[in-house]
Amino acid sequence: MSLGLFQVLNMASRAMQTQQAGIEVAGQNLSNVNNPNYSRQVLDISTSEAVPTDVGIEGTGVQATGVEQVVNQAVNAQIQNENSVSSYWQTQQQFLGFAQADLSQQVSGGNSGSTTAGQGIAGSLSDFFNELQTFSTEPSSLSERQVLLAKAGTLASQFNQISGQLSTLQTQVNSSLQTDVTNANQLLSDIASLNNQIATTKVNAGSEPNDLLDLREQKIESLANLVNINVSPQSNGDVNISIGGVQMVDGAAVADTMQTYDAGGGQILVKAATAGTDLTLTGGSIAGEIDVRDGALGSLSSGIDTLASQLITSVNAAHATGYSLTGTNNQLFFTGSGASDIAVNQALVNNPALIQASGTQGATGDNTAALAMAQLANQLNPGLNNQTFSEAYDGSVATMGQSLSSANDQVSQQNTVQQALQQQRTSISGVSLVEEMGNLSVFQNAYEASAHIMSVVDEMLQTLVDIQ
């Protein structure tokens, strides 16, 4: 016997159900056309099982067997890696940009290592030594002494301000670091939970939970922005996550978490909370924060502090060789020990006559000590790697400028790489309006054709009934 009218009716019914499922999948794709975290889905269609009949093996139509994502895991893995690299350099760029703003002057990363004079410490340092030179020509002038103290006060205030701002910036880096670690731990928990949900759904529904897979990929890429990770897909659909050689997610369980600790002197580092081992981080914003704090920012802060310390020592030493207008020889010019607390001796501010400019007691017109202080501007200082004060400052700023320039270049290169990868993923997993509208039309026409088959079979059945 042949299939019979009822079998043909069932065939048409299955065909309508299949085409309807196709319309639903196309609708889901079109609904998510602007969702960057969505992977295009396709309906798996196969021929229904054929049956033997009098006229031979006859097909029984079509059936929908599942809905699959169109993804390329290799591209996703590359995006995860590049996310870590990009976030690392973006973090460095951000905080080095803040440091540049704190310096109150534009810095150059070129070979000249130049800074724009007239602002910040560079300008104040130049003004101070220029005024010392002017003062040395009129060492007994009270007005010139007051101008000198004002210039010295401005320079000291600049050091204080920059030191405070860099200290605040390093505190902000530590705060951002701790926030990122907290967020990373939450993402680890989310990924483990999604592993469990995906596995449970696969068992209960017998198919891939595509939306959950998209959400998990989104969480993984967000985690990669924070820290370099190693993702290991498992045969059951789970993904295991390792950070710095320590397994953090094992299936549906969080095996370990990240923890910050103070290594001393405000140096916040990261370790595995359970394993207790330091984590070797080479990418992501967390590594970027640690490296910029301990690298370029740390060097800049240390360089400026050393500069202030050597300025205090050198000026005070030259000042100690002189005598004031009152004949005394017991006052420091600067007080403090570094950039954070350098200040002009308040006794001199209260009485400018106490500035020790003369090389001989009682010789108020002598400028020996004043000239010695002025000449410090061009002297090579052993405590500054045999550089002048200006050279040492320019060197510190130029080093930071080179770090910022390098970060800018890296961010630009990474933007190009990520854009190319995103375009590649879009070409594979993205939703095309033209394609989906075409699919919608195809499924609609097939649905109408299947409905027509049902109508024809219904008429044939009615004819059969009428004959009987």
C-alpha positions as CSV (number, residue, x, y, z in Angstrom):
1,M,0.0,0.0,0.0
2,S,1.0,3.6,-0.4
3,L,1.3,6.1,2.4
4,G,-2.4,6.9,2.4
5,L,-4.2,10.2,2.8
6,F,-3.8,10.3,6.6
7,Q,0.0,9.8,6.3
8,V,0.1,12.6,3.7
9,L,-2.0,14.8,6.1
10,N,0.6,14.1,8.8
11,M,3.4,14.9,6.4
12,A,1.8,18.3,5.7
13,S,1.3,18.9,9.4
14,R,4.9,18.2,10.2
15,A,6.0,20.4,7.3
16,M,3.8,23.3,8.6
17,Q,5.3,22.9,12.1
18,T,8.8,22.8,10.6
19,Q,8.2,26.0,8.5
20,Q,6.7,27.7,11.5
21,A,9.8,26.9,13.6
22,G,11.9,28.4,10.8
23,I,9.8,31.6,10.9
24,E,10.2,31.7,14.7
25,V,14.0,31.3,14.4
26,A,14.1,34.0,11.7
27,G,12.0,36.2,14.0
28,Q,14.4,35.6,16.9
29,N,17.4,36.6,14.7
30,L,15.7,39.7,13.4
31,S,14.7,40.7,17.0
32,N,18.4,40.6,18.0
33,V,19.8,42.3,14.9
34,N,21.2,45.1,17.0
35,N,22.3,42.9,20.0
36,P,26.2,42.7,19.8
37,N,26.2,39.7,22.2
38,Y,23.8,37.6,20.1
39,S,24.9,34.8,17.8
40,R,22.8,34.0,14.8
41,Q,20.7,30.8,15.1
42,V,19.7,28.4,12.3
43,L,17.1,25.7,12.3
44,D,18.3,22.2,11.7
45,I,16.0,20.5,9.3
46,S,16.2,16.8,8.2
47,T,14.1,14.4,6.2
48,S,11.6,12.4,8.2
49,E,12.1,8.6,8.3
50,A,11.1,6.9,5.1
51,V,8.8,3.9,5.1
52,P,8.4,1.0,2.7
53,T,5.3,0.9,0.5
54,D,3.9,-1.0,-2.4
55,V,5.5,1.4,-4.8
56,G,8.9,1.5,-3.0
57,I,10.5,3.4,-0.1
58,E,8.6,6.7,0.3
59,G,9.6,9.7,2.3
60,T,7.4,11.0,5.1
61,G,8.3,14.7,4.7
62,V,10.5,16.9,6.9
63,Q,11.1,17.6,10.6
64,A,12.9,20.2,12.7
65,T,15.7,18.5,14.8
66,G,17.1,21.5,16.7
67,V,18.3,25.1,16.7
68,E,22.0,25.8,16.5
69,Q,24.2,28.8,17.0
70,V,26.5,29.9,14.2
71,V,29.7,30.5,16.0
72,N,33.4,30.1,15.5
73,Q,35.0,29.2,18.8
74,A,38.5,30.0,17.5
75,V,37.4,33.6,16.7
76,N,35.8,33.9,20.1
77,A,38.9,32.7,21.8
78,Q,41.0,35.2,19.9
79,I,38.6,38.0,20.9
80,Q,39.0,37.0,24.6
81,N,42.8,37.1,24.3
82,E,42.7,40.5,22.5
83,N,40.3,41.9,25.1
84,S,42.9,41.3,27.8
85,V,45.6,43.0,25.8
86,S,43.4,45.9,24.9
87,S,42.2,46.5,28.4
88,Y,45.7,46.3,29.8
89,W,46.9,49.1,27.5
90,Q,43.7,51.2,27.9
91,T,44.2,51.1,31.7
92,Q,47.8,52.3,31.4
93,Q,46.7,55.0,28.9
94,Q,44.0,56.2,31.3
95,F,46.2,56.6,34.4
96,L,49.2,57.9,32.6
97,G,46.9,60.5,31.1
98,F,45.8,61.5,34.6
99,A,49.4,61.8,35.6
100,Q,50.1,64.1,32.6
101,A,47.2,66.3,33.7
102,D,48.6,66.4,37.3
103,L,51.9,67.6,36.0
104,S,50.1,70.7,34.6
105,Q,52.0,70.5,31.3
106,Q,52.0,68.5,28.1
107,V,54.8,65.9,27.9
108,S,56.5,64.5,24.9
109,G,57.4,60.9,24.3
110,G,59.9,61.8,21.6
111,N,63.6,61.6,21.6
112,S,63.9,65.2,22.9
113,G,61.9,64.3,26.0
114,S,60.8,68.0,26.1
115,T,58.2,69.6,28.3
116,T,56.4,72.9,27.8
117,A,58.0,75.5,30.0
118,G,56.2,78.1,32.0
119,Q,53.9,75.8,33.9
120,G,54.3,73.2,36.6
121,I,57.5,72.3,38.3
122,A,59.7,73.0,35.2
123,G,58.6,76.6,35.0
124,S,58.7,77.1,38.8
125,L,62.2,75.6,39.0
126,S,63.4,77.9,36.2
127,D,61.8,80.9,37.8
128,F,63.4,80.1,41.2
129,F,67.0,79.9,39.8
130,N,66.5,82.9,37.6
131,E,65.5,84.9,40.6
132,L,68.5,83.6,42.6
133,Q,70.7,85.0,39.8
134,T,68.9,88.3,40.0
135,F,69.1,88.3,43.8
136,S,72.9,87.7,43.6
137,T,73.3,91.1,41.9
138,E,71.4,92.9,44.7
139,P,72.0,90.7,47.8
140,S,71.1,93.5,50.3
141,S,67.8,94.3,48.7
142,L,64.8,93.4,50.9
143,S,62.5,93.6,48.0
144,E,64.6,91.1,46.0
145,R,64.7,88.8,49.0
146,Q,60.9,88.9,49.2
147,V,60.6,88.1,45.5
148,L,63.0,85.2,46.0
149,L,61.0,83.8,48.9
150,A,57.9,84.0,46.8
151,K,59.4,82.1,43.9
152,A,60.8,79.5,46.3
153,G,57.4,79.2,47.9
154,T,55.7,78.7,44.6
155,L,58.3,76.0,43.7
156,A,57.7,74.2,47.0
157,S,54.0,74.4,46.6
158,Q,54.3,72.8,43.1
159,F,56.3,69.9,44.6
160,N,53.7,69.5,47.4
161,Q,50.8,69.6,44.9
162,I,52.3,67.1,42.4
163,S,53.4,64.8,45.2
164,G,49.9,64.8,46.7
165,Q,48.2,64.3,43.3
166,L,50.5,61.4,42.4
167,S,49.8,59.9,45.8
168,T,46.1,60.3,45.3
169,L,46.4,58.8,41.8
170,Q,48.2,55.7,43.1
171,T,45.4,55.4,45.7
172,Q,42.9,55.6,42.9
173,V,44.7,52.8,41.0
174,N,44.6,50.6,44.1
175,S,40.9,51.3,44.6
176,S,40.2,50.5,40.9
177,L,42.3,47.3,41.3
178,Q,40.3,46.2,44.3
179,T,37.0,46.9,42.5
180,D,38.1,45.0,39.4
181,V,39.1,42.0,41.6
182,T,35.6,42.1,43.2
183,N,34.0,42.2,39.7
184,A,36.2,39.4,38.4
185,N,35.1,37.2,41.3
186,Q,31.5,37.9,40.6
187,L,32.0,37.0,36.9
188,L,33.7,33.7,38.0
189,S,30.6,32.9,40.1
190,D,28.3,33.8,37.2
191,I,30.2,31.6,34.8
192,A,30.0,28.6,37.2
193,S,26.3,29.2,37.6
194,L,25.8,29.4,33.9
195,N,27.7,26.1,33.4
196,N,25.2,24.5,35.8
197,Q,22.2,26.1,34.0
198,I,23.5,25.1,30.6
199,A,24.1,21.5,31.7
200,T,20.7,21.2,33.4
201,T,18.9,22.6,30.4
202,K,20.6,20.3,28.0
203,V,19.6,17.3,30.0
204,N,16.0,18.4,30.5
205,A,15.3,19.9,27.1
206,G,17.6,17.7,25.1
207,S,19.0,20.7,23.1
208,E,21.5,23.5,23.3
209,P,20.3,26.6,25.4
210,N,21.7,29.1,22.9
211,D,20.7,32.2,24.8
212,L,22.5,30.9,27.9
213,L,25.6,30.1,25.7
214,D,25.6,33.7,24.5
215,L,25.3,35.0,28.0
216,R,28.2,32.9,29.2
217,E,30.4,34.0,26.3
218,Q,29.5,37.6,27.2
219,K,30.6,36.9,30.8
220,I,33.8,35.3,29.7
221,E,34.7,38.3,27.5
222,S,33.9,40.7,30.4
223,L,36.2,38.6,32.6
224,A,39.0,38.7,29.9
225,N,38.7,42.5,30.1
226,L,39.7,42.4,33.7
227,V,42.3,39.6,33.7
228,N,44.1,37.3,31.3
229,I,42.3,33.9,31.4
230,N,42.6,30.4,30.1
231,V,39.3,28.9,28.9
232,S,39.1,25.1,28.6
233,P,35.8,23.8,27.0
234,Q,34.7,20.4,28.3
235,S,33.0,17.6,26.5
236,N,29.8,18.1,28.5
237,G,29.5,21.7,27.5
238,D,31.0,23.3,30.6
239,V,34.0,25.7,30.4
240,N,36.7,25.7,33.0
241,I,38.5,28.9,33.8
242,S,42.1,29.3,35.0
243,I,43.9,32.5,35.9
244,G,47.7,32.7,36.3
245,G,47.9,29.0,36.4
246,V,45.3,28.5,39.1
247,Q,41.9,26.9,38.2
248,M,39.1,29.2,39.3
249,V,36.0,27.6,37.7
250,D,35.6,23.8,37.6
251,G,32.3,23.1,35.9
252,A,29.5,24.3,38.1
253,A,31.8,25.1,41.0
254,V,34.0,28.1,41.9
255,A,37.3,26.3,42.7
256,D,39.1,29.5,43.9
257,T,38.8,33.3,43.8
258,M,41.0,36.3,43.5
259,Q,42.1,38.2,46.6
260,T,44.0,41.5,47.0
261,Y,46.6,41.9,49.7
262,D,49.1,44.6,50.8
263,A,52.6,43.6,50.0
264,G,53.9,46.6,52.0
265,G,54.0,50.3,51.3
266,G,50.6,50.4,49.7
267,Q,51.6,47.9,47.0
268,I,48.3,46.0,46.5
269,L,48.8,42.7,44.7
270,V,46.6,39.8,43.8
271,K,46.7,36.1,44.9
272,A,44.5,33.1,44.8
273,A,42.4,33.2,47.9
274,T,42.3,29.4,48.5
275,A,45.6,28.3,47.0
276,G,47.4,31.3,48.5
277,T,49.7,31.7,45.6
278,D,50.5,35.0,43.9
279,L,48.8,35.2,40.5
280,T,51.0,35.9,37.5
281,L,48.9,38.4,35.5
282,T,50.0,39.6,32.1
283,G,46.8,41.1,30.7
284,G,43.5,42.8,31.5
285,S,42.9,45.9,33.5
286,I,44.1,44.4,36.8
287,A,47.6,43.7,35.4
288,G,47.5,47.2,33.8
289,E,46.8,48.8,37.1
290,I,49.5,47.0,38.9
291,D,52.1,47.6,36.2
292,V,51.3,51.3,35.7
293,R,51.3,51.9,39.5
294,D,54.6,50.1,40.1
295,G,56.1,51.2,36.8
296,A,55.7,54.6,35.2
297,L,53.8,56.2,38.0
298,G,56.1,54.8,40.7
299,S,59.2,56.0,38.8
300,L,57.7,59.4,38.2
301,S,56.8,59.8,41.9
302,S,60.2,58.6,43.0
303,G,62.0,60.8,40.6
304,I,60.1,63.9,41.7
305,D,60.7,63.1,45.3
306,T,64.4,62.6,44.7
307,L,64.6,65.9,42.9
308,A,63.0,67.7,45.8
309,S,65.2,66.0,48.3
310,Q,68.4,66.9,46.4
311,L,67.1,70.5,45.9
312,I,66.6,70.8,49.7
313,T,70.1,69.4,50.4
314,S,72.0,71.4,47.8
315,V,70.4,74.8,48.4
316,N,70.6,74.4,52.2
317,A,74.3,73.4,51.9
318,A,75.1,76.5,49.8
319,H,72.9,78.7,52.1
320,A,74.8,77.4,55.1
321,T,78.0,78.9,53.8
322,G,76.6,82.5,53.9
323,Y,75.6,85.1,56.5
324,S,72.4,87.1,56.8
325,L,72.0,90.9,56.9
326,T,72.0,90.5,60.7
327,G,75.2,88.5,60.7
328,T,73.6,85.2,61.6
329,N,74.4,81.8,60.0
330,N,72.0,79.4,61.6
331,Q,69.0,79.2,59.2
332,L,68.0,76.6,56.6
333,F,66.6,77.9,53.4
334,F,64.2,74.9,52.8
335,T,62.7,72.6,55.4
336,G,61.4,69.1,54.8
337,S,62.9,66.0,53.3
338,G,61.1,65.5,50.0
339,A,58.4,66.6,47.6
340,S,55.5,66.0,50.0
341,D,56.8,68.3,52.7
342,I,59.3,70.7,51.1
343,A,58.7,74.3,52.3
344,V,60.5,77.6,52.7
345,N,61.8,78.1,56.2
346,Q,59.1,80.2,58.0
347,A,61.8,82.2,59.8
348,L,63.0,83.5,56.5
349,V,59.4,84.3,55.4
350,N,58.9,86.2,58.6
351,N,62.2,88.1,58.2
352,P,63.8,88.1,54.7
353,A,66.9,89.7,56.2
354,L,67.8,86.3,57.5
355,I,68.6,84.9,54.0
356,Q,72.3,84.1,54.1
357,A,73.7,85.6,50.9
358,S,77.0,87.0,52.0
359,G,80.2,85.0,52.2
360,T,81.6,87.2,54.9
361,Q,80.0,88.1,58.2
362,G,79.0,91.8,58.2
363,A,79.6,92.3,54.5
364,T,76.0,92.9,53.5
365,G,76.8,93.7,49.9
366,D,78.7,90.4,49.4
367,N,76.9,87.8,47.2
368,T,79.2,84.7,47.5
369,A,76.5,82.5,49.0
370,A,73.7,83.8,46.8
371,L,75.8,83.2,43.7
372,A,76.7,79.7,45.0
373,M,72.9,78.9,45.2
374,A,72.2,80.4,41.8
375,Q,75.0,78.4,40.2
376,L,73.4,75.1,41.4
377,A,71.0,75.5,38.4
378,N,73.8,74.4,36.0
379,Q,75.8,72.0,38.3
380,L,75.7,68.3,37.8
381,N,74.3,66.6,40.9
382,P,75.6,63.2,41.8
383,G,72.3,62.4,43.6
384,L,70.5,62.9,40.3
385,N,72.7,60.7,38.2
386,N,75.1,63.6,37.4
387,Q,72.3,65.7,35.9
388,T,71.2,69.2,36.6
389,F,67.9,69.8,38.4
390,S,66.1,70.7,35.2
391,E,67.6,67.7,33.3
392,A,66.6,65.3,36.1
393,Y,63.0,66.7,36.0
394,D,62.8,66.6,32.3
395,G,64.1,63.1,32.3
396,S,61.5,61.9,34.8
397,V,58.7,63.5,32.8
398,A,60.1,62.3,29.5
399,T,60.2,58.7,30.7
400,M,56.5,59.0,31.7
401,G,55.8,60.6,28.4
402,Q,57.4,57.7,26.5
403,S,55.3,55.3,28.5
404,L,52.1,57.3,27.7
405,S,53.2,57.5,24.0
406,S,53.7,53.7,23.9
407,A,50.4,53.1,25.6
408,N,48.7,55.3,23.0
409,D,50.3,53.4,20.2
410,Q,49.4,50.1,21.6
411,V,45.7,51.1,22.1
412,S,45.6,52.3,18.5
413,Q,47.0,49.0,17.3
414,Q,44.6,47.0,19.5
415,N,41.6,49.0,18.2
416,T,42.5,47.9,14.7
417,V,43.0,44.3,15.7
418,Q,39.7,44.2,17.7
419,Q,37.8,45.9,14.9
420,A,39.0,43.3,12.4
421,L,38.1,40.4,14.8
422,Q,34.7,41.9,15.5
423,Q,34.1,42.2,11.7
424,Q,35.1,38.6,11.3
425,R,32.8,37.4,14.0
426,T,29.9,39.5,12.6
427,S,30.4,37.9,9.2
428,I,30.0,34.5,10.9
429,S,27.6,35.0,13.8
430,G,26.0,38.4,13.1
431,V,22.4,38.8,11.8
432,S,22.0,40.0,8.3
433,L,18.7,41.7,7.7
434,V,18.7,40.8,4.0
435,E,19.4,37.2,4.7
436,E,16.8,36.8,7.5
437,M,14.1,38.6,5.5
438,G,14.9,36.1,2.7
439,N,14.6,33.2,5.1
440,L,11.3,34.6,6.4
441,S,9.9,34.7,2.9
442,V,11.1,31.2,2.1
443,F,9.6,29.7,5.3
444,Q,6.4,31.7,4.7
445,N,6.0,30.3,1.2
446,A,6.8,26.8,2.3
447,Y,4.2,27.1,5.1
448,E,1.6,28.2,2.7
449,A,2.5,25.3,0.3
450,S,2.2,22.8,3.2
451,A,-1.2,24.3,4.2
452,H,-2.3,23.9,0.6
453,I,-1.3,20.2,0.7
454,M,-3.5,19.8,3.8
455,S,-6.4,21.6,2.0
456,V,-6.0,19.2,-1.0
457,V,-5.9,16.1,1.2
458,D,-9.0,17.4,3.1
459,E,-10.9,17.8,-0.1
460,M,-9.8,14.2,-1.2
461,L,-11.0,12.8,2.1
462,Q,-14.3,14.7,1.8
463,T,-14.7,13.2,-1.7
464,L,-14.0,9.7,-0.3
465,V,-16.6,10.2,2.4
466,D,-19.2,11.4,-0.1
467,I,-18.6,8.3,-2.3
468,Q,-19.2,6.0,0.7
